[in-house]
């Protein structure tokens, strides 16, 4: 990979990739560290890039894997070494406070970001890719290695879960269930 290709990729996509990572981990320093790891992997893997997807989806695939690795490592540090972290089913919950950039958002956006922590890892990534990064269903499917149908289903479930969480329906349903 020559310098001009690397600089073009960096200039063209670094902001989108950084925002994705920031929404995932909610910590500016951690997102910057993960961003560095993404571009280290880009340098190492570019010779194997076959162009079967766009450069953008390829970069987001790498960023997704870096984020998952981060959560796995964090989970392992917090738990016993023999526990298994299933990022697809478990919540990718960041324990960090919102960084300044996110803290300056309006209250509704803050509530949405906090509600995303209640979603599964799959749901959180789909929502961030589709609505925060404006990726198409096709691009999201390529990045995640899924079918478009799985992206649509995951998105639908995430939206339903977020709507319940943000409108308080899940709280009322839980209280109702506990009363019976």
C-alpha positions as CSV (number, residue, x, y, z in Angstrom):
1,X,0.0,0.0,0.0
2,X,1.5,3.3,-1.0
3,X,1.2,6.5,1.0
4,X,-1.2,8.2,-1.3
5,X,-3.7,5.3,-1.1
6,X,-3.5,5.3,2.7
7,X,-3.9,9.1,2.9
8,X,-6.8,9.0,0.6
9,X,-8.6,6.3,2.6
10,X,-7.8,8.1,5.8
11,X,-8.9,11.5,4.5
12,X,-12.1,10.2,3.0
13,X,-13.3,7.9,5.8
14,X,-11.6,8.7,9.1
15,X,-14.3,11.0,10.4
16,X,-17.1,8.4,9.7
17,X,-15.1,5.6,11.2
18,X,-14.2,7.7,14.3
19,X,-17.8,8.6,14.9
20,X,-18.9,5.0,14.6
21,X,-16.3,4.0,17.2
22,X,-17.2,7.0,19.4
23,X,-20.9,6.0,19.4
24,X,-19.9,2.4,20.2
25,X,-17.5,3.1,23.1
26,X,-18.6,6.6,24.3
27,X,-15.0,7.6,25.1
28,X,-13.0,9.9,22.9
29,X,-9.6,8.6,24.0
30,X,-10.7,4.9,23.5
31,X,-12.2,5.7,20.2
32,X,-9.0,7.4,19.1
33,X,-7.0,4.4,20.2
34,X,-9.3,2.1,18.4
35,X,-9.1,4.3,15.3
36,X,-5.4,3.9,15.4
37,X,-5.8,0.1,15.5
38,X,-8.2,0.2,12.5
39,X,-5.7,1.9,10.4
40,X,-2.9,-0.4,11.5
41,X,-5.0,-3.2,10.3
42,X,-5.8,-1.4,7.1
43,X,-2.0,-1.1,6.4
44,X,-1.5,-4.8,7.1
45,X,-4.5,-6.1,5.2
46,X,-4.7,-3.7,2.2
47,X,-2.7,-6.1,-0.1
48,X,-5.4,-8.7,0.5
49,X,-8.3,-6.3,-0.3
50,X,-9.9,-7.7,-3.4
51,X,-12.4,-5.0,-4.1
52,X,-15.4,-7.3,-3.6
53,X,-16.9,-4.6,-1.5
54,X,-16.4,-0.9,-1.4
55,X,-13.5,0.5,0.5
56,X,-16.0,2.1,2.9
57,X,-17.7,-1.1,3.8
58,X,-14.3,-2.8,4.1
59,X,-13.1,-0.1,6.5
60,X,-16.3,-0.4,8.6
61,X,-15.9,-4.1,8.7
62,X,-12.4,-3.6,10.2
63,X,-13.8,-1.0,12.6
64,X,-16.6,-3.3,13.7
65,X,-14.1,-6.1,14.4
66,X,-11.8,-3.7,16.3
67,X,-14.9,-2.5,18.4
68,X,-15.9,-6.1,19.1
69,X,-12.3,-7.0,20.1
70,X,-12.3,-4.0,22.5
71,X,-15.5,-5.2,24.2
72,X,-14.3,-8.7,24.4
73,X,-11.0,-7.6,26.0
74,X,-12.9,-5.4,28.4
75,X,-15.3,-8.1,29.3
76,X,-12.5,-10.6,29.9
77,X,-10.7,-8.1,32.2
78,X,-13.9,-7.7,34.2
79,X,-14.8,-11.4,34.4
80,X,-13.2,-14.7,35.0
81,X,-11.0,-15.9,32.2
82,X,-13.2,-18.9,31.5
83,X,-16.4,-17.0,30.9
84,X,-17.5,-16.6,27.2
85,X,-18.6,-13.2,25.9
86,X,-21.1,-13.5,23.1
87,X,-21.2,-10.1,21.5
88,X,-24.2,-11.0,19.3
89,X,-26.5,-11.6,22.2
90,X,-25.0,-9.6,25.1
91,X,-25.2,-5.9,25.4
92,X,-22.3,-3.8,24.3
93,X,-22.6,-1.5,27.2
94,X,-20.0,1.2,27.7
95,X,-19.5,2.1,31.3
96,X,-17.9,5.4,30.3
97,X,-19.6,8.8,30.7
98,X,-20.5,10.5,27.5
99,X,-17.6,12.4,26.1
100,X,-17.8,16.2,25.6
101,X,-18.9,15.9,21.9
102,X,-21.8,13.6,22.9
103,X,-22.6,15.4,26.1
104,X,-23.3,18.6,24.1
105,X,-26.1,16.8,22.2
106,X,-29.7,17.5,23.1
107,X,-31.4,15.4,25.8
108,X,-33.3,13.2,23.3
109,X,-30.1,12.2,21.6
110,X,-28.5,11.4,25.0
111,X,-31.5,9.3,25.9
112,X,-31.2,7.4,22.6
113,X,-27.5,6.7,23.1
114,X,-28.1,5.4,26.6
115,X,-31.0,3.3,25.4
116,X,-28.7,1.8,22.8
117,X,-26.7,0.3,25.7
118,X,-29.8,-1.9,26.4
119,X,-29.8,-3.4,22.9
120,X,-27.9,-6.4,21.9
121,X,-24.5,-6.0,20.2
122,X,-26.1,-6.8,16.8
123,X,-28.9,-4.3,17.3
124,X,-26.6,-1.5,18.5
125,X,-24.2,-1.9,15.5
126,X,-27.1,-1.9,13.0
127,X,-28.7,1.2,14.5
128,X,-25.4,3.1,14.5
129,X,-24.5,2.0,11.0
130,X,-27.9,2.7,9.5
131,X,-29.0,5.8,11.4
132,X,-25.8,7.5,12.7
133,X,-23.5,6.6,9.7
134,X,-26.3,6.6,7.0
135,X,-25.1,3.3,5.6
136,X,-27.6,1.5,3.4
137,X,-29.0,-1.9,4.2
138,X,-26.8,-3.4,1.6
139,X,-23.6,-1.7,3.0
140,X,-24.6,-2.7,6.5
141,X,-25.1,-6.3,5.4
142,X,-21.7,-6.4,3.7
143,X,-19.9,-5.0,6.7
144,X,-21.5,-7.4,9.1
145,X,-21.3,-10.4,6.7
146,X,-25.1,-10.9,6.9
147,X,-28.0,-11.1,4.5
148,X,-30.0,-7.9,3.9
149,X,-33.0,-9.7,5.5
150,X,-31.1,-10.2,8.7
151,X,-30.1,-6.5,8.8
152,X,-33.8,-5.6,8.3
153,X,-35.0,-7.9,11.0
154,X,-32.3,-6.8,13.5
155,X,-33.1,-3.2,12.7
156,X,-36.8,-3.8,13.2
157,X,-36.2,-5.4,16.6
158,X,-33.8,-2.7,17.7
159,X,-36.3,0.1,16.7
160,X,-39.0,-1.7,18.6
161,X,-36.8,-2.1,21.7
162,X,-35.6,1.5,21.5
163,X,-39.2,2.7,21.1
164,X,-40.3,0.7,24.2
165,X,-37.3,1.9,26.2
166,X,-37.7,5.6,25.2
167,X,-41.5,5.7,25.8
168,X,-41.3,3.8,29.0
169,X,-43.4,0.9,27.7
170,X,-40.9,-1.7,28.8
171,X,-40.9,-0.3,32.3
172,X,-44.7,-0.4,32.5
173,X,-44.8,-3.9,31.0
174,X,-42.2,-5.1,33.6
175,X,-44.2,-3.6,36.5
176,X,-47.4,-5.2,35.0
177,X,-45.6,-8.6,34.8
178,X,-44.3,-8.3,38.3
179,X,-47.8,-7.6,39.7
180,X,-49.2,-10.8,38.2
